[in-house]
Amino acid sequence: MQLACPQCHSEEVRLSRRKVGLRKILRVFGIYHFRCELCGHLFVANIDNLRHVCFAKCSLCHRMDLSRWNRENYSTPFWTRFMLAVGAKAVRCEYCRNNFWSFRPIRERYSPEKRAARSQVIAPAPSRKESESVPAGASH
């Protein structure tokens, strides 16, 4: 599932945190409010697409590009250990750092390269003190 902001077309979106009144009722039907991380635009999207119903998705952010986690590295509750023992897969959402289990297959594997290409992170400019301490043209 790739959601994009209708205003700036960025794929860096997250679920809106407000869960009041009509929004709670709409969630029952798969209609969620999202906010764009870049421009802050609030929009509504239906995320329960029938094509994606058989694949695992994060319960917090509803992303489908997931990875696996090793149960030896985490202290898991009894129910999670039980579900993993009966055949569920240990699944992790790298965006919101949510570890969960699912019997559904992973549709899209997470890759750091894909996330870096998707996000529009700008390298910070050197601070003024750093640029003043070394004169232009001087070498170390």
C-alpha positions as CSV (number, residue, x, y, z in Angstrom):
1,M,0.0,0.0,0.0
2,Q,1.5,3.3,-1.1
3,L,-0.4,6.3,0.1
4,A,0.5,9.7,-1.4
5,C,-0.5,13.2,-0.3
6,P,-3.0,14.6,-2.8
7,Q,-1.5,18.0,-2.4
8,C,2.3,17.5,-2.7
9,H,2.3,13.8,-3.9
10,S,4.8,12.8,-1.1
11,E,4.6,9.3,0.2
12,E,5.8,10.4,3.6
13,V,2.4,10.2,5.3
14,R,1.2,9.1,8.7
15,L,-2.0,8.4,10.5
16,S,-3.6,11.4,12.0
17,R,-3.5,11.1,15.8
18,R,-7.0,12.5,16.5
19,K,-9.5,9.7,17.1
20,V,-12.8,11.5,17.9
21,G,-16.5,11.1,16.9
22,L,-17.0,10.5,13.2
23,R,-13.4,9.4,12.6
24,K,-13.8,6.4,14.9
25,I,-16.9,5.4,13.0
26,L,-15.2,5.8,9.6
27,R,-12.3,3.5,10.8
28,V,-14.7,0.6,11.0
29,F,-15.2,1.0,7.3
30,G,-11.5,1.3,6.5
31,I,-11.5,5.1,6.0
32,Y,-8.7,6.7,7.9
33,H,-7.4,10.3,8.2
34,F,-3.8,10.8,7.2
35,R,-1.4,13.7,7.5
36,C,1.5,14.5,5.2
37,E,4.8,14.8,6.9
38,L,6.1,17.4,4.4
39,C,3.3,19.8,3.8
40,G,1.0,18.9,6.8
41,H,-2.1,18.4,4.6
42,L,-4.8,16.3,6.3
43,F,-6.6,13.9,3.9
44,V,-8.9,10.9,4.0
45,A,-8.1,7.6,2.4
46,N,-9.7,4.2,2.2
47,I,-6.9,1.7,3.0
48,D,-8.9,-1.5,3.0
49,N,-8.3,-2.4,-0.6
50,L,-9.4,-6.0,-1.4
51,R,-6.2,-6.6,-3.3
52,H,-4.2,-6.1,-0.1
53,V,-6.4,-7.9,2.4
54,C,-4.4,-11.1,2.3
55,F,-1.0,-9.4,3.2
56,A,0.4,-8.4,6.5
57,K,0.3,-4.7,7.4
58,C,1.4,-2.7,10.4
59,S,-1.4,-2.1,12.9
60,L,-0.1,1.3,13.9
61,C,0.8,3.0,10.6
62,H,-0.8,0.6,8.1
63,R,2.3,0.3,5.9
64,M,3.0,-2.9,4.0
65,D,6.8,-2.7,3.5
66,L,7.8,-4.8,6.4
67,S,10.8,-6.8,7.6
68,R,11.3,-9.7,10.1
69,W,12.6,-9.5,13.7
70,N,14.5,-12.1,15.7
71,R,12.6,-13.2,18.8
72,E,15.9,-13.8,20.7
73,N,16.6,-10.0,20.7
74,Y,13.3,-9.0,22.2
75,S,11.3,-9.7,25.4
76,T,8.0,-10.8,24.0
77,P,4.7,-11.3,25.9
78,F,3.2,-14.7,26.3
79,W,0.6,-14.3,23.6
80,T,3.2,-13.3,21.0
81,R,5.4,-16.3,22.0
82,F,2.4,-18.6,21.7
83,M,1.4,-17.3,18.3
84,L,5.0,-17.5,17.0
85,A,5.1,-21.1,18.3
86,V,2.0,-22.1,16.3
87,G,3.3,-20.7,13.0
88,A,2.8,-16.9,13.0
89,K,5.7,-14.9,11.5
90,A,7.6,-12.3,13.5
91,V,7.1,-9.0,11.5
92,R,8.5,-5.5,12.0
93,C,7.5,-2.2,10.7
94,E,10.8,-0.2,10.4
95,Y,8.9,3.1,10.0
96,C,7.2,3.1,13.4
97,R,9.4,0.4,14.9
98,N,6.4,-1.8,15.7
99,N,7.1,-5.6,16.3
100,F,4.1,-7.8,15.8
101,W,3.1,-11.2,14.5
102,S,1.1,-12.2,11.5
103,F,0.0,-15.3,9.7
104,R,-0.3,-13.3,6.4
105,P,2.7,-13.1,4.0
106,I,4.7,-10.0,3.6
107,R,3.9,-8.3,0.3
108,E,6.7,-5.8,0.2
109,R,10.1,-6.1,1.9
110,Y,11.5,-3.1,3.6
111,S,14.9,-1.8,2.4
112,P,16.8,1.2,3.7
113,E,17.7,2.2,0.1
114,K,14.0,2.4,-0.8
115,R,13.2,4.4,2.3
116,A,16.1,6.8,1.6
117,A,15.0,7.3,-2.0
118,R,11.4,7.8,-0.9
119,S,12.2,10.4,1.8
120,Q,13.4,13.8,0.9
121,V,16.0,14.3,3.6
122,I,18.3,17.2,3.1
123,A,21.8,17.1,4.6
124,P,22.3,19.8,7.2
125,A,24.4,22.7,6.3
126,P,27.6,23.2,8.2
127,S,27.2,25.4,11.2
128,R,28.6,28.9,11.2
129,K,31.3,28.1,13.8
130,E,32.6,25.2,11.6
131,S,32.8,27.4,8.5
132,E,34.5,30.2,10.3
133,S,37.1,28.0,12.0
134,V,38.7,26.9,8.7
135,P,39.6,29.7,6.4
136,A,38.7,29.3,2.7
137,G,41.4,27.7,0.7
138,A,43.3,26.5,3.7
139,S,44.2,22.8,3.9
140,H,44.9,20.7,7.0
